[in-house]
Amino acid sequence: FLGLDLFMALTFHSREMDALNSAVTSRTMTMGGARTGRTTQGCTTIGNEGFVVSVIEARDRIVGLAALSTRSMEVQITQFVDQGSSAFALAMLEVYDPISAVVVCKSSERTPLHTRIQNKFSEVSMVPIARRYFDEAEGVRIVQGSMSEADCWAAKSKFVAMAALAGIWKYVEYTLDITIHPSTARVVYRPMDRVLMFDSSTARHLELIQDARGKTCGSLLSLFQCKTQGGRRFLRQTLLQPMSCVSSIEVRLQFVDFLLASDERLSAVQSALAVMGDVDLLVSRLVATPRVYSESWCRTMIKGLLQLKQVLAIAPVIAEQLAPGREAALVDSLYLHFADETRYAEVRRVIDNVIIPNISASENRAGARTHVAFAFHGGMDEELDLARVTWSDAVDEIHRAFQAHCAEWPDLGLRLDYTDSRGHFLSFPASRTPPRELLCVTRKGNRCLCTTLEVDRLAHQAREAQTQLWRAARRVMAKLVEVDLREHTAPLHNLAFSVATLDVFQAFAMFALTERAVRPRVVSGQGPLAFKGARHPLAERAMAGLGPGGADFVALDFFIASNANLQIVTAPNGAGKSTYLHTLAINVVLAHMGCYVPAMAASVRCMRQLFTRVGTGDSLEANASTFHCEMSEIAHILTSAGPESLVLVDELGRGTSHSEGAAICWAAAEALQRMEGVLTLLTSHFEEISELANRHPQVRAVHLQCDAAADGSLRPRYSVATGPLEFSGGYGIAAAVAAALPSELLEDARSLRETIVQESKKDHTLRPQDLAMCQAADELGELARAPLGDEQLAAELETRRRAWFEDGVGAC
């Protein structure tokens, strides 16, 4: 695919990035050739939280993206046409929170998308990968082996996404030294036309994932309590990528309705999910297998398979709870996944045929390492059976030799110890005098380590038996994973997806109960965006945390529709304009997630894009002032907003002079009002902007009400009223009263304000004769400063006098 320009793989694991980057950099030129000297430090990233993401930009700004979770080994792919600012690509990368990157070749390092990603993710390091690995034909082969026929037909035509998939597949296999089997992997194609798109700054301002301090505890994410790791990952993605399809949203709302219909059902589902564990992690160990099987891999697999058996035993319990709601499509789909008892029983049977059920842990350190090898049934492998007998006999002989030495030297205080590096050895207190028969005596702390000829010989036999033991155990486990269990990964993937989905919906149900939320009515087309008594859940929780003396959050009403698609909001400082916009945005996002909203009633038009222009910060990195940042953001909105877009603008044009700021704000508001299908809310302190409501029938002016206190300060009521703000007392000065400015300064400010207001009402236009007098005064000043003698000055004055009288200035 010659149009490919850029590939970036971004991974989340900061602890291993130094080793991973050095390993990849040193082997970039040898990928596909000999693998001598290969390091396997990256293997430990399997199972950790994180994503590896590939982004490819082709001609006409077509962007393909593939994201592979290193915990679940699930791959999500998508393809879309991006904007000139790469806003969609940056927003998608924000969903997966990348840390490091991989680029196709040197020619892509100067592309705009590459530069924007570097500016957005300053910690990203770029590692070049050869272009030949981004083969769309290889991507099609992968999806044909991992997707159903219907899903594959929709995905394989997305050639840029297929190239991204092939590249990330090869990158992960090589750097982590693993093999990913397409027949066992889960590849999901996510069409972007079903997602409510917004950029990373909108997610940051709305505090969807992190609050203003960079903490998760004060974000919208913290209001949802998931029981599993898979549910938490799915919830984060749902917050950053809400749905924009009415039917999909309605299906989710029906599921929440079903859970809320019975408290007993909801409680039973939560209890079952709490003991499910991370099913994604268990399945990922069957999808990605290391090229070299190690002891730690074998131990991890046995522990994981025993946990998988417990999960499969709980699945029918959840299916029983979902059975009454099978008339709902999504409930029925999840029920079928949980109720697949025939296939789950087969998986349990396969595991039980190889691994002894209910095997207990070894109590001594020497047996802990080899204990896993005894977890297999006898008769699975002849070498394994022989090695187990040999090792057991050697260990028994070591214990008999130790007992003999204790009887020979009863006062020495001997102890039999074991470490993985030394094997079995003896030790005694350093204060005792060792007999001559003890060999290799070395002091370590308050004890001396040693051995004898007999113990050393037997320990050597035990180590050789242990090596044979592990070689046979790895062979048995490899056969179990690669032959017996691999064909059963499809129902396990479905189970992992169902667990994560059910976990998110139970979190939605609990949110509806705790936040007193209602079911929104989501409509398509030209329906209104209306809320009655809407609340901001984060602001409400913060106010509740102030204690009994704190104020309650005042619920807000919203109504904006196509016949009044621009709403101008005016209010004094501190009256809640920003909270007004944030409350609407939060409730819109919640409704598009398929969640109940904190309001008395809600009717939500299904939107495809959400734009916000809030904040006052400049950008030192980009050498941009506050005003420049405002103009860049509003320019992006004006060029990117389309039908079914919601635009929220907070105080545009405040970073320059009053007249120019008001003019720009006016022009931008009119441009947004003319856009078909775009709903806009704009807050402003410019009094002139409210005049738009008198000139355009599709513009509505509202204000947030305030009361004037006896001391001159304002008491916001946080309620909405129709019409522009009418407050003649100077609300800026009233806000300054609340800031405890000196009274003398405030009195001067009030006096100056009256003077400025009165002066602004006067006609200060100069008459022609006044202008001529000013010019004559300027000319006299120039003559006084000129280096002229007395005679020259007198002659020049006479010449000017005659000219002034001829022009009529002398008469003035």
Secondary structure, DSSP 8 states (H G I E B T S, - for coil): -TT----EEE---GGGHHHHHHHHHHHGGGTTS--TT---GGGGGTTSS-EEEEEEE-GGGEEEEEEEETTT-EEEEEEEE--TT-HHHHHHHHHH----EEES-GGGTTSHHHHHHHHHSTT--EEE--GGG--HHHHHHHHHHHS-HHHHHHHTT-HHHHHHHHHHHHHHHHHHTEEE-TTT-EEEE--GGGB-B--HHHHHHTTSSS-TTS-STTSGGGGS--SSHHHHHHHHHHHHS-B--HHHHHHHHHHHHHHHT-HHHHHHHHHHHHTT--HHHHHHHHHEEESS--HHHHHHHHHHHHHHHHHHHHHHHHHHHHGGGTTSHHHHHHHHHHT-HHHHHHHHHHHHHHB-TT----SSHHHHHHHGGGGB-TTS-HHHHHHHHHHHHHHHHHHHHHHHHHHHSTTS--EEEEETTTEEEEEEETTS---TT-EEEEEETTEEEEE-HHHHHHHHHHHHHHHHHHHHHHHHHHHIIIIIIGGGHHHHHHHHHHHHHHHHHHHHHHHHHHTT-B--EEE-TT--EEEEEE--HHHHHHHHTT-TTS-----EEEEEBTTB-EEEEE--TTSSHHHHHHHHHHHHHHHHHT--BSSSEEEEE--SEEEEE-----BTTTTB-HHHHHHHHHHHHHHH--SSEEEEEESTTTTS-HHHHHHHHHHHHHHHHHSTTEEEEEE-S-GGGGGHHHH-TTEEEEEEEEEE-TTS-EEEEEEEEES----TT-HHHHHHHHTT--HHHHHHHHHHHHHHHHHHHS-----HHHHHHHHHHHHHHHHHHS---HHHHHHHHHHHHHHHHHHTTTT-
